[in-house]
Amino acid sequence: MGSYRKFIFVCNGSDCKKCGCKKLQHELKDLVKSEDHKGKYKIIKTKCMDFCKSAPVLVVNNEVLKKADLAAIKKKLA
């Protein structure tokens, strides 16, 4: 039986867009396509997650990452 891909949810609400979620999505897309993570993750764009004061917000491995940056995401994917 094949292994399942894990989901990474990226908030695309207005506050997250102002705080750089689009740039973060592009960086995340490149990271997920890298040799270490290829085929293991799927990026899902969501509507507002109601953590607006903590933008940008992601959910990785069932954990909410507030004020997310690429370094924090790399730690969670390792």
Contacts in CASP RR format, 6 or more apart in sequence:
PFRMAT RR
TARGET T0000
AUTHOR 0000-0000-0000
METHOD contacts of the structure
MODEL  1
MGSYRKFIFVCNGSDCKKCGCKKLQHELKDLVKSEDHKGKYKIIKTKCMD
FCKSAPVLVVNNEVLKKADLAAIKKKLA
3 40 0 8 1.000
5 39 0 8 1.000
5 40 0 8 1.000
5 41 0 8 1.000
5 42 0 8 1.000
6 40 0 8 1.000
6 41 0 8 1.000
6 42 0 8 1.000
6 61 0 8 1.000
7 41 0 8 1.000
7 42 0 8 1.000
7 43 0 8 1.000
7 44 0 8 1.000
7 59 0 8 1.000
8 28 0 8 1.000
8 32 0 8 1.000
8 41 0 8 1.000
8 42 0 8 1.000
8 43 0 8 1.000
8 44 0 8 1.000
8 58 0 8 1.000
8 59 0 8 1.000
8 60 0 8 1.000
8 73 0 8 1.000
9 44 0 8 1.000
9 46 0 8 1.000
9 49 0 8 1.000
9 58 0 8 1.000
9 59 0 8 1.000
10 16 0 8 1.000
10 21 0 8 1.000
10 24 0 8 1.000
10 25 0 8 1.000
10 28 0 8 1.000
10 43 0 8 1.000
10 44 0 8 1.000
10 45 0 8 1.000
10 46 0 8 1.000
10 56 0 8 1.000
10 58 0 8 1.000
11 21 0 8 1.000
11 46 0 8 1.000
11 47 0 8 1.000
11 48 0 8 1.000
11 49 0 8 1.000
11 51 0 8 1.000
11 55 0 8 1.000
11 56 0 8 1.000
11 57 0 8 1.000
11 58 0 8 1.000
12 21 0 8 1.000
12 45 0 8 1.000
12 46 0 8 1.000
12 47 0 8 1.000
12 48 0 8 1.000
13 21 0 8 1.000
13 47 0 8 1.000
13 48 0 8 1.000
13 49 0 8 1.000
13 52 0 8 1.000
13 55 0 8 1.000
14 48 0 8 1.000
15 48 0 8 1.000
15 52 0 8 1.000
15 53 0 8 1.000
15 55 0 8 1.000
16 48 0 8 1.000
16 52 0 8 1.000
16 55 0 8 1.000
16 56 0 8 1.000
16 57 0 8 1.000
18 55 0 8 1.000
19 55 0 8 1.000
19 56 0 8 1.000
19 67 0 8 1.000
20 55 0 8 1.000
20 56 0 8 1.000
21 55 0 8 1.000
21 56 0 8 1.000
24 56 0 8 1.000
24 58 0 8 1.000
24 68 0 8 1.000
24 69 0 8 1.000
24 70 0 8 1.000
25 43 0 8 1.000
25 45 0 8 1.000
27 70 0 8 1.000
28 43 0 8 1.000
28 58 0 8 1.000
28 70 0 8 1.000
28 73 0 8 1.000
29 43 0 8 1.000
31 37 0 8 1.000
31 70 0 8 1.000
31 73 0 8 1.000
31 74 0 8 1.000
31 77 0 8 1.000
32 38 0 8 1.000
32 39 0 8 1.000
32 40 0 8 1.000
32 41 0 8 1.000
32 43 0 8 1.000
37 77 0 8 1.000
41 77 0 8 1.000
49 57 0 8 1.000
49 59 0 8 1.000
49 64 0 8 1.000
51 57 0 8 1.000
51 64 0 8 1.000
51 66 0 8 1.000
54 66 0 8 1.000
54 67 0 8 1.000
55 67 0 8 1.000
56 67 0 8 1.000
56 68 0 8 1.000
57 64 0 8 1.000
57 65 0 8 1.000
57 66 0 8 1.000
57 68 0 8 1.000
58 64 0 8 1.000
58 65 0 8 1.000
58 68 0 8 1.000
58 73 0 8 1.000
59 65 0 8 1.000
60 73 0 8 1.000
60 76 0 8 1.000
60 77 0 8 1.000
61 76 0 8 1.000
63 76 0 8 1.000
65 72 0 8 1.000
65 73 0 8 1.000
65 76 0 8 1.000
END
